[in-house]
Amino acid sequence: MNPKIFFGELKRRNVYKVAVAYAVVAWLLMQIASQIFPFFEIPNWVVRLVVLLLVIGFPIALIIAWAFETTPEGIKRTAAADAAGQRSRGGAWIYIVLIGAALSVGLFFVGRYTAGHGTSRVREVATASPDKSIAVLPLINESGDPKDEYFSDGLSEELIAALAQISGLKIIGRSSSFRFKDRKEEPKAIGQKLGVGTLLDGTVRKQGDRVRIVAELVNAADGIQLWTRTFDRQLKDIFAVQEEIAKAVAESLKVKLFGTQENPS
């Protein structure tokens, strides 16, 4: 077929018009899917499905435009419409393109505006979040008796559980923090590996029925001590002592990290 005749036939059958209208409407639907769907917490796979269906539908729309014609008597095959001398006026597509283009441009700029503010918010959170993250390193047993190791480890676990109750505080789990029990690395390296800004360190010294616990909060970036507290307790009930000290440390750190006695909202 002569290319000139072929392209002329595409124009006569309104294939160009359908292609332009479809592209504009498809772009509008993509903008709606990407900007509006997340607001209603619609999963991302739905957005991808919409885009995929629109891409697949493009050649189908062109084939339909080639094979069929909209006439005053309804949709007919192009050959039948040509034989009857019926042609569509083809004016509606202009309004579709103009309205779709206007809405698409509007959604595009809205998306750019909200994305810019969202990025700023993410940066603010990213900047602030390291100060609200902590890892409890296993407390060092200084009693000289390996049998007392269970008490220091148990207290470390109690501290992790107590700090995990503080809303807004990122706390590293036991399995990760206990990997650094031997203290062979500097606070900065430990903080980087665990992804936290602060470390809770300390020692446990048990003698007879008395125990002394020294807890300290360390800035992981430079190793500077931010807070410290000493607890002297009678070991009438080991578990009660562990729970009491864990709660006291959690309350003190809540004030230190968040500046309030209440859970941060």
PyMOL commands that set and color helices and strands:
alter all, ss='L'
color gray80, all
select helices_A, chain A and resi 3-12+15-35+37-40+44-67+78-84+92-132+146-163+174-180+187-194+238-258
alter helices_A, ss='H'
color red, helices_A
select strands_A, chain A and resi 68-71+74-77+133-136+140-141+170-171+198-207+210-219+225-234
alter strands_A, ss='S'
color yellow, strands_A
deselect
rebuild
show_as cartoon
